[in-house]
Amino acid sequence: MKRKRLMILVGLILAVLGIALILHYKKIAAQQEVVGYLKERLEKQNIPIADIKVLGTSPHLRLEIIVQSVSEGETGKSIDPIVRHSVRREVMLARQHGYVVDSFILVFLNQQGKEVYWAEMPVHSENVPFQISPSKLDDRATRDIVLKKLNLYGLSLVEAEVVASEGIQALTLRLSTLSLETANRSLPDFMPSLRPLLADINAQGAQIVLCKVELVDEKGQLLLKYVLDLQLDSESWWQIDGLTQAWFPSPPSEADLMTSYPEYFQTVTPTELPTDIMIETPTVTPAHTSTITPTDTSTEAPTSTPADAPTP
């Protein structure tokens, strides 16, 4: 009788261990699957992913995504806001395919392999992107409408490109201007016109969800790089020092300053916005320091303008 009870007990223990091992290997397989999914999605967009690591799974899945910057320099200028936004977007969209990532750390490396950017980005369930119906217009027809309705306010159009992926369209506008002064006169009118323009075009059957803008001067120097995501309702950009701030969203959500890393990062809305800036909503801190969650939720617009910012 005792032997029989012992055998039953041993059997139960082995069964429990077997179930635990199965669940463990399933969890490992799920981790590998989400890492593989994100790598594939980002590499298709030519985003140079150096590595994606699983940092933890209990109680929530947490990743580290490392991007190899292709720009020169050791400061925040080597951080492409469109690449940065694309990574965040793909992590959030992964939930629509059953991959639930609760937070991730985004790291940029410069060409020398030095870490120039580190940000903790939570993925809140209430911010999961809504499903969007595919476009009823092909890319050429959508581009024709863009060219017909686009008001450049004195800027010059170098190229307009519409590319669809899974029925969702992305518009890229490559623009030029004679000088910084010309840009400062044009941007306060041009930038606020983008949302109404996209709403008008989408009402005709298109489905432009992403709008990317690159602005250079006549020498080819980059003045502004910007992305608007209607699905995530977010904007992100970098701009050169001296470019007008008059077109900034009012009020901005939060500003993480892209001055030289790691000397200066900020996670609350400043009263005086810098000119080297990207706007989004992650918590940003220098590497190897504790994460600081902003407590300033004021919705007032900035109350001052830097002295060197031209008046539009």
C-alpha positions in Angstrom: 0.0 0.0 0.0 2.8 2.4 0.9 4.7 1.5 -2.3 1.5 2.2 -4.3 1.0 5.6 -2.7 4.7 6.4 -3.3 4.4 5.5 -6.9 1.3 7.8 -7.3 3.1 10.6 -5.6 6.1 10.2 -7.8 3.8 10.1 -10.8 2.1 13.4 -9.8 5.4 15.1 -9.3 6.6 14.0 -12.7 3.4 15.2 -14.3 3.7 18.6 -12.6 7.3 18.9 -13.7 6.3 17.8 -17.2 3.6 20.5 -17.4 6.0 23.1 -16.1 8.6 22.2 -18.7 6.1 22.4 -21.5 4.9 25.8 -20.4 8.5 27.0 -20.0 9.4 25.9 -23.6 6.2 27.4 -24.9 7.1 30.7 -23.3 10.6 30.6 -24.8 9.1 29.8 -28.2 6.7 32.7 -27.9 9.6 35.0 -27.0 11.5 33.9 -30.0 8.4 34.3 -32.2 7.8 37.9 -31.2 11.5 38.8 -31.6 11.5 37.2 -35.0 8.3 39.0 -36.0 9.6 42.4 -35.0 13.0 41.9 -36.7 11.3 40.9 -39.9 8.9 43.8 -39.9 11.6 46.4 -39.1 14.1 45.0 -41.6 11.5 45.2 -44.4 11.5 48.9 -43.7 15.3 49.0 -44.0 15.7 49.9 -40.3 19.2 48.7 -39.2 18.3 46.6 -36.1 21.5 45.6 -34.3 19.6 43.3 -31.8 16.3 42.6 -30.0 16.6 41.1 -26.5 14.0 39.8 -24.1 14.7 41.5 -20.8 11.9 39.9 -18.8 8.6 38.0 -19.0 7.2 38.0 -15.5 4.7 39.4 -15.1 4.9 41.2 -18.4 7.0 40.9 -21.6 9.8 43.5 -21.8 12.2 43.9 -24.7 15.3 45.9 -25.6 15.5 47.0 -29.2 18.9 48.2 -30.4 19.2 50.3 -33.5 22.4 51.0 -35.4 22.3 54.6 -36.5 23.6 55.3 -40.0 24.2 59.0 -39.4 27.5 60.4 -38.4 28.1 62.1 -35.1 27.9 61.3 -31.4 24.8 63.4 -30.5 21.1 63.1 -30.7 21.3 64.3 -34.4 22.3 60.7 -35.2 18.8 59.6 -34.0 16.4 59.5 -36.9 12.9 60.5 -35.6 11.2 58.5 -38.4 13.2 55.3 -37.5 12.4 55.9 -33.8 8.7 56.3 -34.5 8.7 53.2 -36.8 10.1 51.0 -34.0 7.5 52.2 -31.5 4.7 51.8 -34.1 5.6 48.2 -35.0 5.7 47.2 -31.3 2.3 48.6 -30.8 0.8 47.1 -34.0 2.2 43.7 -32.9 -0.7 43.4 -30.5 -3.1 43.2 -33.5 -1.2 40.0 -34.5 -1.3 38.5 -31.0 2.1 39.6 -29.8 1.7 41.5 -26.5 4.7 43.5 -25.5 4.1 45.6 -22.4 7.2 47.8 -22.6 10.5 48.1 -24.4 13.8 49.9 -24.1 14.9 51.7 -27.3 18.7 52.2 -27.8 20.5 53.9 -30.6 24.2 53.3 -31.3 26.3 55.6 -33.3 28.7 54.4 -36.0 31.4 53.9 -33.4 29.1 51.6 -31.4 28.6 54.2 -28.6 25.2 54.4 -27.0 23.7 57.8 -27.9 20.1 57.3 -26.9 18.2 55.3 -24.4 14.4 55.4 -23.7 12.0 53.3 -21.7 8.7 53.1 -23.7 5.6 51.6 -22.1 2.9 50.1 -24.4 -0.4 50.9 -22.7 -3.3 48.7 -23.7 -5.5 51.7 -24.2 -3.1 53.1 -26.8 -3.3 50.0 -29.0 -3.9 51.2 -32.6 -7.4 50.7 -34.0 -7.9 48.7 -37.1 -8.1 50.6 -40.3 -9.8 49.5 -43.5 -7.6 49.3 -46.7 -7.5 52.2 -49.1 -10.0 52.2 -51.9 -7.6 54.1 -54.2 -4.3 52.8 -55.6 -1.1 54.6 -54.8 -1.0 56.5 -58.1 -4.5 57.9 -57.8 -3.8 58.9 -54.2 -0.6 60.7 -55.3 -2.4 62.5 -58.0 -4.9 63.9 -55.5 -2.0 64.9 -53.2 -0.3 66.9 -56.0 -3.6 68.6 -56.9 -4.5 69.7 -53.3 -1.0 70.2 -51.8 -0.3 73.9 -50.9 3.4 74.3 -50.4 3.2 77.9 -49.0 6.4 78.9 -50.8 8.4 75.7 -50.3 9.4 73.6 -53.4 8.4 70.0 -53.9 11.3 67.6 -54.8 9.3 64.4 -54.6 6.0 63.1 -53.4 5.7 59.3 -52.9 2.8 57.2 -51.8 3.5 53.6 -50.8 0.9 51.1 -49.5 1.6 48.2 -47.1 -1.3 45.9 -46.2 -3.7 48.5 -47.6 -2.4 51.3 -45.4 -0.7 54.2 -47.3 2.3 56.3 -46.3 2.9 59.7 -47.9 6.5 61.0 -48.1 7.1 64.6 -49.0 10.6 65.7 -49.8 10.8 69.4 -49.9 13.4 72.1 -50.4 13.7 75.8 -49.6 16.0 78.6 -50.7 17.1 79.4 -47.1 16.3 79.0 -43.5 14.5 82.4 -43.6 12.2 81.2 -46.3 11.5 78.0 -44.3 10.6 80.1 -41.3 8.1 82.1 -43.3 6.5 78.9 -44.8 6.4 76.3 -42.1 3.9 78.1 -39.7 1.3 77.7 -42.5 2.4 74.5 -44.2 2.8 72.2 -41.2 -0.7 72.8 -39.7 -2.2 72.2 -43.2 -1.1 68.5 -43.2 -3.8 67.0 -41.0 -6.7 68.8 -42.9 -5.1 67.8 -46.2 -4.9 64.1 -45.2 -8.5 64.1 -43.9 -9.7 65.6 -47.2 -7.8 63.0 -49.3 -8.9 60.1 -47.1 -12.5 61.2 -47.4 -12.1 60.5 -51.1 -11.2 56.8 -50.5 -7.5 57.0 -49.8 -6.1 55.7 -46.5 -3.0 57.7 -45.8 -2.0 56.9 -42.2 1.6 58.1 -42.2 2.9 61.4 -43.5 6.7 61.9 -43.6 8.3 65.3 -44.4 11.9 66.0 -45.1 13.0 69.6 -45.7 16.4 70.6 -47.0 17.9 74.0 -48.1 19.4 74.7 -51.5 22.7 73.3 -50.4 21.1 70.0 -49.4 21.4 70.6 -45.6 18.6 68.9 -43.7 16.4 71.4 -41.9 13.5 69.2 -40.7 12.6 65.6 -40.5 9.0 64.9 -39.4 6.5 62.1 -39.2 2.7 62.3 -38.5 0.9 59.1 -37.5 -2.9 59.4 -37.7 -3.4 55.8 -36.4 -1.4 56.5 -33.2 -2.3 60.2 -33.2 1.3 61.1 -32.6 4.0 63.3 -34.2 7.8 63.1 -34.0 10.5 65.3 -35.5 14.0 66.7 -35.5 14.8 70.2 -36.7 17.9 72.3 -37.0 18.8 75.0 -34.6 17.2 78.3 -35.7 14.2 76.8 -37.5 10.9 78.4 -36.4 8.9 76.8 -33.6 5.7 78.5 -34.5 4.2 75.4 -36.1 4.6 73.2 -33.0 1.4 71.4 -31.8 -0.2 73.5 -29.1 0.1 72.2 -26.5 2.8 69.6 -27.2 2.4 66.3 -25.2 6.0 65.9 -23.9 9.3 66.9 -25.2 12.5 64.7 -25.0 15.3 67.0 -25.9 17.7 65.8 -28.5 20.7 67.9 -27.5 24.0 66.0 -26.9 23.4 62.7 -25.1 23.6 62.0 -22.3 24.1 65.4 -20.8 20.5 66.7 -21.1 17.3 64.8 -21.3 13.9 66.0 -20.1 10.5 64.3 -19.8 8.2 67.1 -19.0 6.8 69.9 -21.2 9.3 72.7 -20.8 8.3 76.4 -20.7 10.8 77.1 -23.4 11.1 74.6 -26.1 14.5 73.9 -27.7 15.0 73.9 -31.5 16.6 70.5 -31.6 13.6 68.5 -30.7 11.5 65.4 -31.3 8.0 65.1 -29.8 6.5 61.9 -28.5 5.4 60.4 -25.2 8.0 57.9 -23.9 9.9 58.3 -20.7 13.5 59.2 -21.6 16.5 58.9 -19.4 20.3 58.7 -19.8 21.6 55.1 -19.8 22.1 53.3 -16.6 20.0 55.7 -14.5 16.6 55.2 -13.0 13.5 56.0 -15.1 11.8 59.3 -14.2 8.0 59.4 -14.8 6.9 62.9 -15.6 4.4 64.4 -13.2 3.8 67.7 -15.1 0.6 67.2 -17.1 -0.1 70.9 -17.7 -1.9 71.5 -21.0 -0.8 75.1 -21.4 1.2 76.1 -24.4 4.8 77.2 -24.0 4.9 80.6 -22.5 8.2 81.8 -24.1 10.2 81.5 -27.2 13.9 81.3 -27.4 15.5 84.6 -28.4 17.2 83.1 -31.4 14.0 81.6 -32.8 12.9 83.7 -35.8 9.5 85.2 -35.7 7.3 83.7 -38.5 
